[in-house]
Amino acid sequence: MVSSKWPAPAKLNLFLHITGQRSDGYHLLQTAFQFIELADEIDFTISDSGKVGRSSVLDGVAATDDLVVKAAYALKERTGCKLGVDIKVHKKIPIGGGLGGGSSDAATTLVALNELWGCRLPSDELVTMGLSLGADVPIFINSHASWAVGIGEVLTPIEPEESIYLVIYPGCSVVTAKVFSADNLTRNTTTITIRDFLERGGINDCEAIVRKQYKEVNNALDWLAQFAHARLTGTGACIFASFPNIQTANIVKEQLPENWQGYTVQGINKSPLLKRLAIERNRA
């Protein structure tokens, strides 16, 4: 049995514009994804048992419903691999915070097991499998900060500033479907270009809805706005703001209400998953 550890980083939506809605109900959007230095760590213990197991426990999520288990089975089905694995996720990304932890865990599982099992599928095939697990999974497989359009599936690499952020989790989980089904959600924001975003930024069309539906998020945004430009990531519940340096962000973090979690992190445009994959390949 061989065990190895792999990172599964969190992400921020630096803005989110909803530009339309398709006839099938899916929303058309524009957003920019950037990774941050906050990551789950996943242990993969490879065996010849042929079985996929999960030794970690995720409250309220059965092993068969866990995205990491589903990802492993998807790869086995696609490749016919006879090896097995035990997966243990060390959670550091808050669950239900809008930071993409579950999608990132699934992406890391596909990338890691593709290497550790010797499947050697090309990245575009992993992306296709990832999309069947969740809309955000391909972002983490591609492993680069990206501009996303369509329903979020068309990705273009970008290089936004790698700022210092204070990310706050106000202790609630936002139901994304509830936000996107709101009658008064803006669905006709004018499209912008990547240059527009990099020069002037953007807004989050979901913020007004989330503020009304979740008082915890509303209170957190108002609190953080005392110190910097506070933003919602995706549909939340996490919020964030950029600061000139780590020291300034930590001064604000020290003032957080006791029931909130805070993370001082740097934005990163290349996922640490790329570096970990390169290390594994150099061992071969």
C-alpha positions as CSV (number, residue, x, y, z in Angstrom):
1,M,0.0,0.0,0.0
2,V,1.4,3.4,-1.0
3,S,0.1,6.7,0.5
4,S,0.6,10.3,-0.7
5,K,-0.8,13.7,0.2
6,W,-2.3,16.1,-2.4
7,P,-3.7,19.7,-2.0
8,A,-7.2,20.8,-2.9
9,P,-7.2,24.6,-2.9
10,A,-10.2,27.0,-2.3
11,K,-11.2,29.6,-4.8
12,L,-12.8,33.0,-4.9
13,N,-15.2,34.5,-7.4
14,L,-13.7,37.9,-7.9
15,F,-17.0,39.1,-9.4
16,L,-20.2,37.5,-10.8
17,H,-22.4,39.0,-13.5
18,I,-25.5,37.2,-14.6
19,T,-26.1,38.1,-18.2
20,G,-29.1,36.0,-19.2
21,Q,-31.0,32.7,-18.7
22,R,-31.3,29.8,-21.1
23,S,-34.6,28.1,-21.9
24,D,-33.5,25.1,-19.8
25,G,-33.3,27.3,-16.7
26,Y,-29.5,27.6,-16.5
27,H,-28.1,31.1,-16.0
28,L,-25.6,32.6,-18.3
29,L,-22.8,34.4,-16.4
30,Q,-19.4,36.0,-16.4
31,T,-17.0,35.4,-13.5
32,A,-13.3,35.3,-12.7
33,F,-11.9,32.5,-10.5
34,Q,-8.7,32.8,-8.5
35,F,-7.3,30.2,-6.1
36,I,-6.2,31.2,-2.6
37,E,-3.7,29.8,-0.1
38,L,-6.3,27.8,1.8
39,A,-6.6,24.2,0.9
40,D,-7.9,20.8,2.0
41,E,-5.3,18.0,2.1
42,I,-6.2,14.6,0.8
43,D,-4.4,11.3,1.6
44,F,-4.6,8.7,-1.1
45,T,-3.6,5.2,0.0
46,I,-3.3,3.0,-3.1
47,S,-3.9,-0.8,-2.8
48,D,-4.5,-3.8,-5.0
49,S,-7.9,-4.4,-3.5
50,G,-9.9,-2.8,-6.3
51,K,-12.1,-1.1,-3.7
52,V,-12.7,2.6,-3.2
53,G,-13.0,3.6,0.5
54,R,-13.3,6.8,2.5
55,S,-11.7,6.8,5.9
56,S,-12.6,10.4,6.7
57,V,-16.0,11.5,7.9
58,L,-18.0,14.4,6.5
59,D,-20.9,15.3,8.6
60,G,-24.2,14.6,6.9
61,V,-22.6,13.1,3.8
62,A,-22.6,9.4,3.3
63,A,-19.5,7.9,1.7
64,T,-21.4,6.9,-1.5
65,D,-22.6,10.6,-1.9
66,D,-19.1,12.1,-1.4
67,L,-17.7,13.7,-4.5
68,V,-14.3,12.2,-3.9
69,V,-15.7,8.7,-3.9
70,K,-17.8,9.5,-7.0
71,A,-14.8,10.9,-8.7
72,A,-12.7,7.8,-8.0
73,Y,-15.5,5.5,-9.3
74,A,-15.9,7.6,-12.4
75,L,-12.2,7.2,-13.2
76,K,-12.4,3.4,-12.6
77,E,-15.4,3.1,-14.9
78,R,-13.7,5.2,-17.6
79,T,-10.4,3.3,-17.5
80,G,-11.2,-0.1,-16.1
81,C,-8.4,0.3,-13.5
82,K,-8.2,-2.7,-11.1
83,L,-6.4,-0.9,-8.3
84,G,-8.1,0.4,-5.2
85,V,-7.7,3.4,-2.9
86,D,-8.6,4.7,0.5
87,I,-9.3,8.4,0.6
88,K,-8.9,10.6,3.6
89,V,-9.8,14.3,3.4
90,H,-8.5,16.7,5.9
91,K,-11.0,19.6,5.7
92,K,-9.6,23.1,6.1
93,I,-12.0,24.8,3.7
94,P,-15.4,25.6,5.4
95,I,-18.2,23.5,4.1
96,G,-21.0,25.5,2.4
97,G,-19.0,28.7,2.3
98,G,-18.9,29.1,-1.5
99,L,-15.1,28.5,-1.7
100,G,-15.5,25.4,-3.9
101,G,-14.1,22.9,-1.4
102,G,-16.2,19.9,-2.5
103,S,-15.5,20.6,-6.2
104,S,-11.8,21.0,-5.5
105,D,-11.6,17.8,-3.6
106,A,-13.2,16.0,-6.5
107,A,-10.8,17.6,-9.0
108,T,-7.8,16.6,-6.9
109,T,-9.1,13.1,-6.7
110,L,-9.3,12.8,-10.5
111,V,-5.9,14.4,-11.1
112,A,-4.1,12.4,-8.3
113,L,-5.6,9.0,-9.1
114,N,-5.1,9.5,-12.8
115,E,-1.4,9.6,-11.9
116,L,-1.2,7.2,-9.0
117,W,-3.3,4.5,-10.8
118,G,-1.3,5.0,-14.0
119,C,-4.4,5.8,-16.0
120,R,-2.7,8.7,-17.9
121,L,-5.9,10.2,-19.3
122,P,-5.4,13.6,-21.0
123,S,-6.6,16.6,-19.1
124,D,-9.5,17.3,-21.4
125,E,-11.0,13.9,-20.5
126,L,-10.6,14.6,-16.8
127,V,-12.4,17.9,-17.4
128,T,-15.3,16.1,-19.1
129,M,-15.6,13.7,-16.1
130,G,-15.3,16.6,-13.7
131,L,-18.1,18.5,-15.3
132,S,-20.5,15.6,-14.7
133,L,-19.6,15.9,-11.0
134,G,-20.1,19.6,-10.6
135,A,-19.9,22.8,-12.7
136,D,-16.8,24.1,-10.8
137,V,-14.8,20.9,-10.9
138,P,-13.1,21.7,-14.3
139,I,-11.8,25.0,-12.9
140,F,-9.7,23.1,-10.3
141,I,-8.6,20.5,-12.9
142,N,-7.3,23.2,-15.2
143,S,-5.5,24.7,-12.2
144,H,-5.1,28.2,-13.4
145,A,-7.0,31.4,-12.5
146,S,-9.7,31.7,-15.2
147,W,-12.3,33.9,-16.8
148,A,-15.5,31.9,-17.1
149,V,-18.5,32.5,-19.4
150,G,-21.5,30.5,-20.6
151,I,-22.9,28.6,-17.6
152,G,-19.3,28.7,-16.2
153,E,-17.9,25.9,-18.4
154,V,-16.0,28.1,-21.0
155,L,-12.7,29.0,-19.4
156,T,-9.9,31.4,-20.4
157,P,-6.7,31.7,-18.3
158,I,-6.2,35.1,-16.8
159,E,-3.6,36.8,-14.6
160,P,-5.3,39.0,-12.0
161,E,-3.3,40.6,-9.2
162,E,-2.3,38.1,-6.5
163,S,-3.7,40.2,-3.7
164,I,-3.8,39.6,0.1
165,Y,-7.3,38.8,1.2
166,L,-9.2,38.4,4.4
167,V,-11.9,35.8,3.9
168,I,-14.7,35.5,6.4
169,Y,-17.1,32.7,6.9
170,P,-20.0,34.0,9.0
171,G,-21.2,30.5,10.1
172,C,-24.1,29.8,7.7
173,S,-24.6,27.8,4.5
174,V,-26.2,29.4,1.4
175,V,-28.4,27.3,-0.8
176,T,-27.4,28.3,-4.3
177,A,-30.6,27.1,-5.9
178,K,-32.6,29.4,-3.6
179,V,-30.5,32.4,-4.7
180,F,-30.8,31.7,-8.4
181,S,-34.5,31.1,-8.3
182,A,-35.3,34.5,-6.7
183,D,-37.7,36.5,-8.8
184,N,-35.8,39.7,-8.3
185,L,-32.4,38.4,-9.2
186,T,-30.7,40.5,-11.9
187,R,-30.5,38.4,-15.1
188,N,-29.6,41.0,-17.7
189,T,-26.3,42.5,-16.7
190,T,-24.3,43.9,-19.7
191,T,-21.4,41.7,-20.7
192,I,-17.8,43.0,-20.1
193,T,-14.4,42.1,-21.5
194,I,-11.5,40.6,-19.6
195,R,-9.7,43.9,-20.0
196,D,-12.7,45.7,-18.5
197,F,-12.6,43.4,-15.5
198,L,-8.8,43.7,-15.0
199,E,-9.0,47.5,-15.2
200,R,-12.2,48.2,-13.3
201,G,-13.4,45.1,-11.6
202,G,-17.0,44.0,-11.5
203,I,-19.9,43.4,-9.1
204,N,-21.7,40.3,-7.7
205,D,-25.3,40.2,-9.0
206,C,-26.2,37.7,-6.3
207,E,-25.1,39.9,-3.4
208,A,-28.4,41.8,-3.0
209,I,-30.4,38.6,-2.9
210,V,-28.1,36.8,-0.4
211,R,-28.1,39.9,1.8
212,K,-31.9,39.6,2.0
213,Q,-32.1,35.9,2.5
214,Y,-29.2,35.4,5.0
215,K,-28.8,38.0,7.7
216,E,-25.5,36.5,8.8
217,V,-24.0,37.3,5.4
218,N,-25.6,40.8,5.4
219,N,-24.1,41.5,8.8
220,A,-20.7,40.2,7.8
221,L,-20.6,42.4,4.6
222,D,-21.5,45.4,6.6
223,W,-18.9,44.7,9.3
224,L,-16.1,44.1,6.8
225,A,-17.1,47.2,4.8
226,Q,-15.8,49.3,7.7
227,F,-12.3,48.4,6.8
228,A,-12.2,47.6,3.0
229,H,-14.3,47.0,-0.1
230,A,-16.3,43.9,1.0
231,R,-17.4,41.3,-1.6
232,L,-19.4,38.1,-1.7
233,T,-17.7,35.1,-3.4
234,G,-20.2,33.3,-5.7
235,T,-23.4,32.9,-3.8
236,G,-21.5,32.8,-0.5
237,A,-21.7,32.4,2.4
238,C,-18.0,33.5,2.5
239,I,-17.1,37.1,1.9
240,F,-13.7,38.7,1.3
241,A,-11.8,42.0,0.9
242,S,-8.3,42.7,-0.3
243,F,-5.7,44.5,1.8
244,P,-2.3,46.0,1.1
245,N,-0.4,43.5,3.2
246,I,-0.8,40.6,5.6
247,Q,-0.3,42.7,8.7
248,T,-3.2,45.0,7.9
249,A,-5.5,42.0,7.1
250,N,-4.5,40.3,10.4
251,I,-5.3,43.5,12.4
252,V,-8.8,43.3,11.0
253,K,-9.0,39.5,11.5
254,E,-8.2,40.0,15.2
255,Q,-11.3,42.0,15.6
256,L,-13.7,39.4,14.1
257,P,-16.8,38.5,16.2
258,E,-16.3,35.2,18.0
259,N,-18.8,33.2,15.9
260,W,-17.1,34.0,12.6
261,Q,-14.0,32.3,11.1
262,G,-11.4,34.4,9.3
263,Y,-8.6,33.4,7.0
264,T,-5.7,35.7,5.9
265,V,-4.6,34.3,2.5
266,Q,-2.9,35.3,-0.7
267,G,-4.6,34.9,-4.1
268,I,-2.7,32.6,-6.4
269,N,-3.1,32.2,-10.1
270,K,-1.5,28.7,-10.4
271,S,-3.0,26.0,-8.2
272,P,-0.6,24.1,-5.9
273,L,-2.1,21.0,-7.5
274,L,0.2,21.6,-10.5
275,K,3.3,21.6,-8.4
276,R,2.2,18.4,-6.6
277,L,1.5,16.7,-10.0
278,A,4.9,17.7,-11.3
279,I,6.6,16.2,-8.2
280,E,4.8,12.9,-8.7
281,R,5.7,12.8,-12.4
282,N,9.4,13.5,-11.6
283,R,9.4,10.4,-9.3
284,A,8.3,8.1,-12.1
